[in-house]
Amino acid sequence: MTTPILIVGAGPAGASLAYALAARGVAVTLVERQRDFAREFRGEALMPSGVDALAQLGLGDVIPSVPHRVPDAIELFRGRKLVARVRASEVLPPGVHAYTVSQPHLLEAIVARASQHAGFTLLRGAAVRELLRNAAGRVCGVRVDGEGGARELAARFVVGADGRASVVRRGGGFAVTQIWAPMDVVWARLPWPACYVDAQPVRGYVGHGHLLIALPSPSGGLQVAWVIRKGTYGDLRSRGIEDWVRAMADHVSPDLAEHFRASAAAVSRPFLLDAETDRVRGWAKPGALLIGDAAHTMSPVGAQGINVALRDAVAALNALAPALRANASDAELDAAAACVEPERGPEIDEIQGLARRPPVVVMGTYPGAEWVRALLLGLATSPLGRRAVARVGAKFLCGTREVKLVA
């Protein structure tokens, strides 16, 4: 049996696109290599741009139904000193919010909603090993390994939404441009700080050669991203978890430092994220399309991964749904898929460009780097600088292009 469309990867983009297609009467098979979603996720920040994309896809009411938090302020520190505090209500329109959401719960809610449609099929625990091609070289399905062994799944069209290690990207021969990133990120979860009382801020600590971001976790704790110079993780790792958590404490304000030191033994599942960024040039090939991290791995700066991926899903739905419902020819389907990158690429390029700048300043070791950091932080907290920061921040929060569902 040949399914009209097969989506590899049940992350936010893949699951949302599968739901939206099924809701429009298109039979779709969603393939996920894991048995469930109960695993560690880094990108749990849902910006207004991502919230809007979910709403356009028909999933706006899912967010209140899953564990989530609503950050109420952004606080910027230079070393241990608070230099700026902005309330969320000062930078967001009335009624618009950013969230941290539990991705496991979010994904389960999306696939549960999709399962209400007869044309939706979810294959859990099915690892895609390679792409299938017909005599003309067009992608026509995938080969998977699962509990029942290896099997082939035929499809008219395959969407790769399978993340930074995408099998579809690799098997499809897509051309990838690597973008240099001078950093790695150590992620960890700690208990919620009592010193926050009723506040739920996102804090950023900028220091000599590092950036630490602490934000509310939807699980009730504190999620910490410690951005460090690439190649320095080995030394941290050799010191042991409790030791490097105490090292983090040396770079934050006294209230959070005390909490870090007291909670060093309670750190949950710390791990290193290689902060490589890349961009596929040409997201579509005959029979296949890449979206999300499979098409463009995003820097952790700006927390854009899930948000731009959801916006990709809207563009993919606009392109594919009309063609699939009209039973378009393979050539017409491929032509429709080729329209996605021209629509989404400019925003991806701009966001990746913006995200490259802060690490250069923060991680810089060139002569005078510390003076440059101090100067830029001083400018950023001036009235003129705050307006400039707000303009850039708006692009991270709301996107740089309009993404409108028309399908």
N, C-alpha and C positions, 0 to 999 in steps of 0.2 A: 504494500500500500504506500502511495506517495502522498505525503502531507504537503499542502500548499506552501507552508513556511515553517522552518525549523530554526529555533533560537538556541544558541549555545551560551549557557551562563545565566543563572537565575539571580543575578544581582539586581539592584534597583532598576537599571535601564532595561535589562532583558525581561524581568518579570513584569514591569509596567507596560512595555510594548506588547508582550504576549497577552496581557489582560485586555488592552485596548483593541487589539486585533480580534480577539475572541468575542468581545462585546459588539463588534461590528459584523459578526457572522463569518469571520475568516477562521478556518480550521488551522490551529497552530500547535506545534509540539515544542515544549520548553525542556531542554536537557540540562541537568545540573549534576555535577560529579559528586557532590556531597549528599549524604543521606538526609541531613537536616541543616538548618542555618545556625545551630547553636555553636558558634565559633567566634573568635575575636575579630572585631572590625575596627578599623582606624577611623574611617570617614563617617562620623555620626552627626556632623554639622549640616543641617538643612537650612540653606539660605532662602530668602524670599523668592529668588529665581527658581530654586528647586521646588519650593512649595507651590508656586504658580504652575510649574510644569505638571506636578502631580494632580493639581486641580483640573487642568485642561485635559489630562488623560482620564479623568473621571474618578480619581482616587483621593481627592482633597479631604474627604471625611475619614480617611484611614488614620491620619496623624493623631487626632484626639483619642483614638481607640488603642494606641500602643504606648508603652512607656516613653515619656519625653520630658524635656525640661525647656524652659524659656529663659535664656540669659537676659538679664535686665540692664547690663551695663558693660562697657569696655573700659578697662583700666590699663594704662601704659606706664611701665616703670623703667627708669634707667638705673640699672643695678637694683638697689633696694629702695630707691626713692620714687614715689609716685609723681609723675609729671603731667598726667592728663587722665581725666575720667569723663566719659561721655555716656549718658543714659541712652538705652536703646530707643526710647521714644523720641530722642533728639535727631536721630538719623533715619528712622523708619516712618513711613506714613501711618496715620491712625489705623489700627486694626491689622497691621502687617507685622509679622514676627519672624525671627529666626528661631530655630529649634535645635536641640540635640535629640536625636531619636535612636531608639534601639533598633538597629538594622535587623537582627534576627526576628524580632516581633513584626517589624514593618514588612519584611519579605514574606513571612508566613501569612500575614493579613492580605497581602496582594495576591498570592497564589490561591488563597482560600476564596477570594472574590472571583478570580479567574475561573476557578473550578465550578462555579455556578453556571458556566456556559458549556454547552454540549461539545463544542468544537475544540475545547482546550484539553491538552494532555500534558502532564508533568511527569518526566522520568527522573526520579531521584537516584543517586548512586550510579549514574551512567557517565563514565569518563570518555569523552571524545578523543580518539586516537589519531584519526586522520580524516581528510575530506575525500569524498567520492567524486569522480568526474566521469562524464559521458565521453563518447567517442570524439566529440568536438572539443573536449577540454573544459567544458563548462561544469562548475560545481553542481552536483545533483544529489547531495546527501552527505552523511557522515558514517564512520565506523566507530562503534562504541564498545567499551567493556563494562559489564555490569554483573550483577549476581548470577544471571543466566548465561554468562560467558560473552563472547564477542558476537556482535550482530551488526547488520547494516540498516540504516534508516534512510529511505529515499525521500527527497524533498525537492520541490520546484525551486526553492530559494532558501539560502542559509544566512542567518544574521549572527555574526560573532560579537557577543557581548560578554566575553569570558575573560575580561580583565587584562592586566599588564603581562601575564604569561600566556596570552591567547594562543590556543591551538589553531584557531581559524586563521589568525594573522600569520602564524608560522607556516601552516600548511598551504595557505593561499598564496604565498610568495609576495606578500605586500612589502613595499619599500618603506623602511623606517628611518627617520632622522633622529639621532640622539641629541639631546640638549644638555649641555654640561650643567651639573649642579654641584656646588662645592660643599655639600652637607649630607648628613644622615640624620635620622630622627629616632630617638629612643622613646618608645611609648610605654606608659605605665598607668595603672589605676591605683588610687589611694582612697581611703575613707574620706567622707565629706568633712571639711574643716569646721569645727565648732566656731572658729573665729569669724566665719562668714555671717553668722546669725541668720537673718532672713534673706540676705542678698544672694544673688546668683550671677556673679560677674564672670566675664571672660577676661583673664589677665594675661598680659604680655610683658615679659621681663627681657630687656635688651641689655646685654653686657659685652664684655670683651671676648669676642669670638664665640658667642653663643646667644641663643634665643630660647626662652622657655615660655610655653603657652599652657595655661591651666584653665580648663573649662568644665562646666557641670556635665557629669555623665548621666544619661537617662536611667542608669541602674541605681542612681542615688549617691554615687561616689564622685570622685574628682578624676578626670582624665587629664594626664599630663603629657605634653609633647616637648621633649628636650631636643632642640635642634643644635647639632654639634658639627664641627668641621669633619669632613669626610676623612676616614682613616683613623680617627681617634677613639673609636668604639672599643678596639681591642684592649686598650689600657683600662677603660672603665670596666669591661667585662671581667678582666683578671682580678679586679678589686672586690668583686662580689656585689650582690644586689644592694644590701643594706649600706655598704660603703658608698656606692655611687648615688644612692638616694640622699645620703647625707651631703655628698658633694653638690647635688642640685640645691640643697638647702642653703649653701653658701652664696647662691646667686639670686635669692628672692628676698622679699620683704620680711621683717622679723616675725610677723604673725604667721605667715605661711611656712617660714623656715622652721619655726617651733613645731608646727604640725608635721612637716616632712620628717624631722628627726624622730618625733614620737611614733610615727607610722611606718618607719623604715621596714619593720618586720611584717607589715601587713600589705606590702605591695602585691598587686595581682597581675600575674602573667606579663612581665615586662618583655619587650622584644624590640629588635632593631628593624627599622624600615629603610631600605636603600632608597634614597630620594632621587633616583634617576627620573628624568623627564624625557618624553619622546613624542614624536608626531608622525603618523603615517601620512604619506603623500599619495592620495588615491585610495579612498576608503572602499570603493566598489570595484569588483571584478565580476566577470560573467558568472552569475549564480550566487554571489556572495556580497555581503556588506559588513563593515565593521562600525561599531558605535562604542561610546564610553571609553574606558581605559584601554580597550583593545585597539582603538583608533588613535588615542592620545593620552598617554600617562601624564597626569597632572602633578605638579609640585604640591607638597602639603601646605605651602604658604597660601593662605587665603581659603583653605578648606573647600576647594572647588570640585573635587572629583565626582561626588554623587550628584551635584547640582548640574554641571554641564552634561553629565551622562543622561540625566532625565530630560534635559532639553534636546539632546540628540534623539531620544526616543520619540519626542513630539515630531521632530523633522522626519524621522524614519516612518512614522505612522502616516504623515502627510503624503509621503512619496509612495509607500507600498500599498496602503489600504485600497485606494481607488483602483490601482492596477490589478490587485488580486481579486477584488470584487467584480471587476469587469472581465475577468479571465483573459487578461492581456497575454500576448505572446511572450516568449522568453526574452526576445530582444527589447520589447516594450518594458518589461519588468526590470531588465538591466538598466535601461535608460532612466527609468524612474529612480532607481537606487543611486544612480550616478549624480542625482540632483542634491543628495543629502550633504555631501562635503562642501560644495559651493555655498550652501546656506549656513552651515555650522562652522566651517573653517575659519572665517575672519574673527569670530568671537574667541575661538580656541587660541588662535595666534596672539590675539591681544591679551587675553588672560595669562597665557604662558609668559608673554613678554613682561607683564606687570609683576608676575610672581618671581621672575628671575632677579629683580632689582634688590629687594631687601636682603637676601643672603649675601650678595656681593658687599653690601655695606656692613652687615653684622659680622660676617665671617672673615672680612678682609684683614690681611696681615701686612699690607704694604705700608711703607713709611707714612706716618701721619694718619693712619686709619682710625685711631682712637679720637683724634681731633675731628675728623670728618664725621664720625658717629655722633659726637657731642654737638657739632654744629647742626646736623640734620635733625637731631631730636629737638634741639632748641627751636629751630625753624618750624618743626611740625607742631609745636605747642603754642606758637604765636597765632594771633587771629587770622592772618593771611595763610599761614601754614595749615591751620585747622580746616580752612575752607578747601585747600588743595587736597588734604588727606581725605576729607569728606567726599570729594569728587572721585578719587580713586577708590575709596571704600564702597561707594555706590555701585561701582562696576563689579566688585566682588560680591556684593549683596544681591544686586538685581540684574546682573548681566550687562553686556555691552550692545546687544542687538535685541530687537523684538522677536520673540518666538511665539508664533500664533498657530493654534490648531485649526486646520481647515477641512481635514478629512472626516 
